[in-house]
Structures are given as C-alpha cells and as structure tokens.
Amino acid sequence: MSKILNLEILGIIFISVFGSLLHFTFNFVNKFWLVGTFSAVNESTWEHLKLAVVPAIIWIILENKVFKLKANNFFLAKTVGTYIMPILIVAIFYFYTAILGHNLLVFDISTFVLAVIIGQIVSYKIMLFREFSRGFNYIWFLLLAALFLAFIIFTFYPPHNFIFQDPISKFYGIIK
C-alpha cells in the first residue's frame, strides 16, 4: 500500500476516535469557553459537525507537517474531503430521522464514521490526480480555514435556525 493510502486509513481512525472524544470535552472542562471553539457545546446538529471537522483539520496538519506527506493537490483533496464529512452527516441524519421520526444513537455514530470514511476516500482519490496549479491548491486552504472560522463564530453567534438549536435545551450556541 502507498504511504498516502496508509495515512488516509490512519486518518479515518484518528478522526473517528478523536471526534468521539470531542463530544465530551466541553463538559469535562466545566464548560470553559475556549474549549467550546473546537468541541461540541450542545446537542445541536451544527455543534456535532465539529466532531468531524476539527479532528480532520488536525489530521491535515499532522499529515502535512509531521508525516510530511507529499501528494498531488494536497489542500484541494483535504478540503474537499473535510467539506464532504459534515455535508454527508447532515444529509444522512435528516434523511433517516425523516423516515423514522426520531434519531437513534447507533445510526448517529454509524453516520459519523461513514462520513469520515467517505471523506478520507475522496481525499485519497483526489491526491491521485495529476498536480493542479499550486496557487489553485492554496485557495482550497483558505476555504478550509473559512470552514473552521465558521464553526468558531457560529458557536458564539449562531443563527436561529433548526440546525443550530439544541433539541434538548432549545437554546443556541454556548449558553451563558
């Protein structure tokens, strides 16, 4: 197996495990606001998307800096893969809950892991393409940074929309 494929498989494990742990970190540190920038602060769908995106971004940093992965279209591949994860989570979650009328924890966890696997596979496939322009590749890095920034902003200033609302407390974002 190639180094790229090995790292993408390892990324699936890292993102899945680390993302699962992020579900509990905010409460574990007594709701310290800074931890809320990268972990779920309530039970809303939006906050649960951080559980895939934040570990994926950390994994990108590890692949790029620690493992020194040299791959075609690295930031393009990683950005597309990272964007796919929350899109799939939302699509699958609302699809199956529309059918069942409620959510099931086993489906929620399976959806999360499936989205991570698909995101990493897409990322891997894009890295196998011929190299695009370097400048084009770095535009994708900016889109990745924008996604992370959106999670931070909407944690503190969430729109009043169902995807941002905690279904238990009926509140939005960090509760003061």
N, C-alpha and C positions, 0 to 999 in steps of 0.2 A: 504494500500500500504506500501511496505517496505521503510525504510529510504534510501536505495540505489536507488530505483526507483524514489522516490521523488527528490533526489538530481540530478539524471540524467535528469529528466524533467526540473528542475530548471536550470540545466546546458545548456539545449537547448535554453532557454530564454536568459540566461546571454551571451552565446557565440554569439547568433544571434544579440542581441541588441548592445553589446559592439563591436562586429566585424563591425557592420554597422557604428558605430561612428568612428572607427579607419580609415575609408575611408577618413575622412575629417581632422583628427588631424594634419597631416604633414603641410598642407597648413594653417591651423588655427594658428599654432605657427610660421608662417613665414619661413617654411622650415628649422627648426632647426634640424641639422643632427642627434642628439641623438634621437629625436622622430622618425626619419626615420628608426631606428633599429627595431621598433615594429609596425609601421603603414605603409600604402601604400605610396610610394614616387612618383609613376607614375601610369599610367593606364595599365601596363603590366599584363599579367595573373599571373606571379610569385608574383608580389607585392600584388595582390588581394588575394593570398593564405594566406598571413599573417593575413588577416581579420578573418580567421577561426582558424588558428594555435595559434596565440598569445593569444586570449581570452580562447581557450581550455587549454593552459598551465596555464594561470592564474586560470582558474576554477579548474584544478588539484590541484594547491597549496591551494586554498580555501577548497576544499573537504578534502584534507589530513591534513591541519594544523588547519583551522578554525572550520570546521564541524567535524573534527576527524573521518572521515569515515573509519571504519574498514571493509574491504571487501577482499575477496579472490582475489589474483592476481591483486591487485590494479594497479601497474605500468604497468604490461603487458596489462591489459584492457584499461587503459587510453592511452597508447602509440599506441596500435592498433587502437583505436577509433580516435585518433588525426591524425594518418597517413592516415586513410581512408578518412577523410574530404577533404584534397587537391587532393587526387587521384580521388575522385568522381567529384569534381569541374572541374578538368581538363578534365576528360573523357566526362562528360555530356556537358560541354561548347563546346569542339571541335566537338563533335558528332552533336549537334543541329546546330551549326554555319556552319558545312559542308553541312547540309541539306538545311538550309535557305539561306546560303550565307552571312549572317551577324548576329550580335548579337542583342538581344532585352533585354532591361533593366529588364522587368518583368521576363523573363526566367533566366537572370543572378541572380537576387535576389532569385528566387524560387530554383535555383540550389544550391546556397549557403545554404539556410535554409534546403533543403532536405539533403544535405551532412552533415550538423551539426546533424540533427535528426538521420540519419543512423549511424553516428559515435558514438553518445551517446547510441543508442540502442545496437550496437555491444559491446561497452564498458560494458554496463549493463549485457549483456548475458555472457561475459567472467568472470565477477565478480561472477556469479552464479556457475561457475565450481568449482570443488574441488580445494583446495590450491595446487599450484605447489611449487617447491623449492623456498625459499626466495632469494637465490643467483640468480636463474634464473630470478626472478621477477625484481631484481635490474639492470640486464643487459638491460632490457627494458627502465629503467630510463635513462641510458646512450644514448640509441637510441633517446629518446625524446629530450635530451639535444643537441644531434648532429643535429637534425632537426632545432631546434631554432638557433643554431650556423650557420647553412647553410643559414638561412634567413638573418642573420646579414651580413655574408660575401658576399653573392650574392647581397645584397643591394648596397654595395660599390664596389664590383668587380664582376659584373655579366658577365657570358659567353655571347658571341654574338650569341644568339640563339633566335628564334622567341618567345619563351615563356617568355623571359626576356625583350623583346623590347616593349617600349611604342608605341602602334599603332598610337597615335596622333603625338607625337614629333619625333618618330623614334629613340629616344635615349634609353640608357640602364642605369638602376640604378639611383642613385642620380645625378642630373645634377648640376655640379659645377657652 
